[in-house]
Amino acid sequence: MNDPPPQAVMGLLNYITATSLDEDYAHVSRRRRRSGDTPEGRTRGPGTAAMLVLALFGVLVATAGVQTARNADESASSRQSLVGQVNARKAQLAAQRASVASLTRSVAALQDNNLAATTQGRAVRARLDRLGVQTGAVAATGPGIRVVVDDAPGATQDNQLVLDQDLQKLVNSLWLIGAEAISVNGQRLTNLSAIREAGGAITVNFKSLGGPYTVSAIGNKNQMAAQLLDTEGGRTWLALRSGFGLRFDVNSEDSMTLPASSRTTLLHARQPERLR
């Protein structure tokens, strides 16, 4: 007698459930064996998406490096171009200043020749010379004192440096004791002059100066040296020399020549009509 089929004994529903799970497990096992995988301790290599991300990151890094190098080259080229433009403008300005000075001398020579032709003209020329010395329009010659100031040797702190306000106090004190003409490193001071700091440098008449700073003052050489030390500016500089090591030398001179100022043209001030 033949045995009954398994589904008749187990019941149809139980049979289908059991055999379907066994077959699924068998399929998975065969596929793992073919690919060399094991259920436990299995490792997976990087997937396609991960490889794409790594490749994209590498491209971005390479692009950034190339762009950085290109920007550095462009920055260096731009700096060189700006330096060239600045140097060209400086040369142009120097040439224009030389031209102005030459024209000024030519005008002065023509004026002197015309005024020297008559007695009245000579009187006018003498008056113009006096006014020119006072205003800085013409060069000035005479005795006086020469003050040399500079930063402390090996200066590393601000209080060891010459500041614009230090020079201002010194110049104001020289005017106070009777100086008739003053120049700083060859820059003649007038009512239009300014001593200030710009870009880390001290400027006079809008020209940057470097130390040591030589302040020349025409006046009574026998009195000015002693009088200067009794002024606020003189006492300030004595304190700077003793406290911080700044240079402060005062010497009397029998004769000095201070150049004319290049800034004497008034743009707004005019003589009143009643005085003309």
C-alpha positions as CSV (number, residue, x, y, z in Angstrom):
1,M,0.0,0.0,0.0
2,N,1.3,3.4,-1.0
3,D,2.0,6.0,1.7
4,P,-0.1,9.1,1.5
5,P,1.5,12.3,0.1
6,P,3.1,14.6,2.7
7,Q,0.5,17.3,2.2
8,A,-2.2,15.0,3.2
9,V,-0.5,14.3,6.5
10,M,0.7,17.8,7.3
11,G,-2.2,19.7,6.0
12,L,-2.1,21.7,2.9
13,L,-1.4,25.1,4.5
14,N,1.4,23.9,6.8
15,Y,3.1,22.1,3.8
16,I,3.1,25.2,1.6
17,T,4.5,27.4,4.4
18,A,7.3,24.9,5.3
19,T,8.4,24.1,1.8
20,S,8.4,27.7,0.6
21,L,10.7,28.8,3.4
22,D,13.1,25.9,2.8
23,E,13.2,26.7,-0.9
24,D,13.9,30.4,-0.3
25,Y,16.7,29.6,2.1
26,A,18.1,27.1,-0.4
27,H,18.1,29.7,-3.1
28,V,19.9,32.3,-0.9
29,S,22.5,29.7,0.2
30,R,23.3,28.7,-3.4
31,R,23.7,32.4,-4.4
32,R,26.1,33.1,-1.5
33,R,28.1,30.0,-2.3
34,R,28.5,31.1,-6.0
35,S,29.6,34.6,-5.0
36,G,31.9,33.4,-2.2
37,D,29.9,35.1,0.6
38,T,29.3,33.6,3.9
39,P,26.5,34.5,6.3
40,E,28.8,35.5,9.0
41,G,31.8,37.8,8.9
42,R,30.9,39.0,5.4
43,T,32.5,42.2,4.1
44,R,31.3,44.3,1.3
45,G,33.5,46.4,-1.0
46,P,32.7,50.0,-1.8
47,G,29.6,50.4,-3.8
48,T,29.2,52.3,-7.1
49,A,27.8,55.4,-5.3
50,A,30.8,55.5,-2.9
51,M,33.2,55.3,-5.8
52,L,31.4,58.1,-7.6
53,V,31.6,60.3,-4.5
54,L,35.3,59.7,-4.0
55,A,36.0,60.4,-7.7
56,L,33.9,63.6,-7.5
57,F,35.8,64.7,-4.3
58,G,39.1,64.1,-6.1
59,V,38.0,66.3,-9.0
60,L,37.0,69.1,-6.7
61,V,40.3,69.0,-4.8
62,A,42.3,69.1,-8.0
63,T,40.1,71.9,-9.4
64,A,40.6,73.9,-6.2
65,G,44.4,73.5,-6.3
66,V,44.6,74.6,-9.9
67,Q,42.3,77.6,-9.2
68,T,44.4,78.6,-6.1
69,A,47.6,78.5,-8.1
70,R,46.0,80.6,-10.8
71,N,44.7,83.1,-8.4
72,A,48.2,83.4,-6.8
73,D,49.7,84.1,-10.2
74,E,47.0,86.7,-11.0
75,S,47.6,88.4,-7.6
76,A,51.3,88.6,-8.1
77,S,50.8,90.0,-11.6
78,S,48.3,92.6,-10.2
79,R,50.7,93.7,-7.5
80,Q,53.5,94.1,-10.0
81,S,51.2,96.1,-12.2
82,L,50.2,98.4,-9.3
83,V,53.8,98.9,-8.3
84,G,54.6,99.9,-11.8
85,Q,51.7,102.3,-11.9
86,V,52.8,103.9,-8.6
87,N,56.4,104.3,-9.7
88,A,55.2,105.8,-13.0
89,R,53.0,108.3,-11.2
90,K,55.8,109.2,-8.8
91,A,58.2,109.9,-11.7
92,Q,55.5,112.0,-13.4
93,L,54.9,114.0,-10.2
94,A,58.6,114.6,-9.7
95,A,58.9,115.8,-13.3
96,Q,56.0,118.1,-12.9
97,R,57.4,119.5,-9.6
98,A,60.7,120.1,-11.4
99,S,58.9,121.9,-14.2
100,V,57.0,124.1,-11.7
101,A,60.2,125.0,-9.9
102,S,61.9,125.9,-13.2
103,L,59.0,128.1,-14.3
104,T,58.9,129.8,-10.9
105,R,62.5,130.7,-11.2
106,S,61.9,132.1,-14.7
107,V,59.0,134.2,-13.5
108,A,61.1,135.5,-10.6
109,A,64.0,136.4,-12.9
110,L,61.6,138.3,-15.3
111,Q,60.0,140.1,-12.4
112,D,63.4,141.1,-10.9
113,N,64.5,142.5,-14.3
114,N,61.4,144.5,-14.8
115,L,61.3,145.9,-11.2
116,A,65.0,146.8,-11.3
117,A,64.5,149.2,-14.2
118,T,63.0,152.0,-12.0
119,T,63.4,153.3,-8.5
120,Q,59.8,152.6,-7.6
121,G,60.2,149.1,-9.0
122,R,63.2,148.5,-6.8
123,A,61.3,149.5,-3.7
124,V,58.5,147.2,-4.7
125,R,61.0,144.3,-5.2
126,A,62.5,144.9,-1.7
127,R,59.0,144.8,-0.2
128,L,58.2,141.6,-2.1
129,D,61.4,140.0,-0.9
130,R,60.5,140.8,2.8
131,L,57.0,139.4,2.3
132,G,58.4,136.4,0.5
133,V,60.7,135.4,3.4
134,Q,57.8,135.8,5.8
135,T,55.4,133.7,3.7
136,G,57.9,131.2,2.5
137,A,57.5,132.2,-1.1
138,V,61.3,132.8,-1.5
139,A,64.3,131.2,0.0
140,A,65.6,132.6,3.3
141,T,69.2,132.9,4.5
142,G,70.5,133.8,8.0
143,P,71.8,132.5,11.4
144,G,69.7,130.3,13.6
145,I,69.6,126.9,15.2
146,R,69.4,123.4,13.8
147,V,67.5,120.7,15.8
148,V,68.0,117.0,14.8
149,V,65.5,114.5,16.3
150,D,65.2,110.8,15.6
151,D,63.8,107.5,16.9
152,A,65.6,105.7,19.7
153,P,68.3,103.3,18.6
154,G,66.7,99.9,18.0
155,A,63.2,101.2,18.7
156,T,60.6,98.5,19.3
157,Q,57.8,100.5,21.0
158,D,55.7,103.4,19.9
159,N,57.0,105.7,22.7
160,Q,60.5,105.2,21.2
161,L,59.4,106.6,17.8
162,V,59.1,110.2,16.6
163,L,55.4,111.1,16.2
164,D,53.9,113.8,14.1
165,Q,52.6,115.5,17.3
166,D,56.2,115.5,18.7
167,L,57.4,117.5,15.6
168,Q,54.4,119.8,15.9
169,K,55.2,120.7,19.4
170,L,58.9,121.4,18.5
171,V,57.9,123.6,15.5
172,N,55.3,125.5,17.5
173,S,57.9,126.2,20.2
174,L,60.4,127.5,17.6
175,W,57.8,129.9,16.2
176,L,57.0,131.0,19.8
177,I,60.6,132.0,20.5
178,G,60.9,134.1,17.4
179,A,61.9,131.9,14.5
180,E,61.5,133.8,11.2
181,A,61.7,130.8,8.9
182,I,61.5,127.1,9.5
183,S,62.0,124.0,7.4
184,V,61.8,120.3,8.2
185,N,64.1,118.1,6.1
186,G,64.2,120.8,3.5
187,Q,60.4,121.4,3.5
188,R,59.7,125.0,4.1
189,L,56.8,125.7,6.5
190,T,54.2,128.2,5.6
191,N,50.6,129.0,6.8
192,L,49.5,126.2,4.4
193,S,51.8,123.6,5.8
194,A,50.7,120.6,7.9
195,I,52.7,118.1,9.8
196,R,50.8,114.8,10.1
197,E,51.1,111.1,9.9
198,A,49.9,109.2,6.9
199,G,50.5,105.5,6.2
200,G,53.0,105.2,9.1
201,A,55.2,108.0,7.8
202,I,55.4,111.7,8.9
203,T,54.4,114.0,6.0
204,V,55.2,117.7,5.7
205,N,53.6,119.6,2.8
206,F,52.1,116.3,1.8
207,K,55.5,114.8,1.3
208,S,56.6,111.7,3.3
209,L,59.7,112.2,5.3
210,G,62.1,109.7,7.0
211,G,64.3,110.2,10.0
212,P,66.5,111.7,11.2
213,Y,64.4,114.8,11.1
214,T,66.3,118.1,10.8
215,V,64.4,121.2,11.8
216,S,66.2,124.4,10.8
217,A,65.0,127.7,12.2
218,I,66.4,131.1,11.2
219,G,66.5,133.6,14.1
220,N,68.7,134.8,16.9
221,K,71.1,131.9,17.3
222,N,72.5,133.2,20.7
223,Q,69.1,133.1,22.3
224,M,67.0,130.5,20.6
225,A,68.9,127.5,21.8
226,A,68.4,128.4,25.5
227,Q,64.9,129.7,25.0
228,L,63.8,126.5,23.3
229,L,64.5,124.4,26.4
230,D,62.1,126.6,28.4
231,T,59.2,125.9,26.1
232,E,56.7,123.1,26.3
233,G,58.1,121.5,23.1
234,G,61.7,121.7,24.5
235,R,60.7,120.2,27.8
236,T,58.8,117.4,26.0
237,W,61.8,116.5,23.9
238,L,64.1,116.6,26.9
239,A,61.8,114.0,28.5
240,L,61.7,111.9,25.4
241,R,65.5,111.8,25.3
242,S,66.0,111.0,28.9
243,G,63.0,108.6,29.3
244,F,62.9,106.8,26.0
245,G,66.2,107.4,24.3
246,L,65.1,109.5,21.4
247,R,67.6,111.7,19.7
248,F,67.4,115.4,20.4
249,D,70.4,117.6,19.4
250,V,70.4,121.4,19.3
251,N,73.2,123.3,17.5
252,S,73.7,127.0,16.7
253,E,74.5,127.9,13.1
254,D,76.1,131.1,11.7
255,S,74.4,130.8,8.4
256,M,71.7,128.6,6.9
257,T,69.7,128.7,3.7
258,L,66.1,127.5,3.7
259,P,64.5,126.7,0.4
260,A,61.3,128.4,-0.8
261,S,58.1,126.5,-0.4
262,S,56.3,125.0,-3.3
263,R,52.9,125.7,-1.7
264,T,52.3,129.4,-1.5
265,T,49.3,129.8,-3.8
266,L,46.1,130.9,-2.1
267,L,43.0,129.4,-3.6
268,H,40.3,131.2,-1.5
269,A,41.8,134.1,0.5
270,R,41.8,137.5,-1.2
271,Q,42.8,141.0,-0.1
272,P,39.9,143.2,0.9
273,E,38.8,145.7,-1.7
274,R,39.4,148.7,0.7
275,L,43.1,147.7,1.1
276,R,43.9,147.5,-2.6
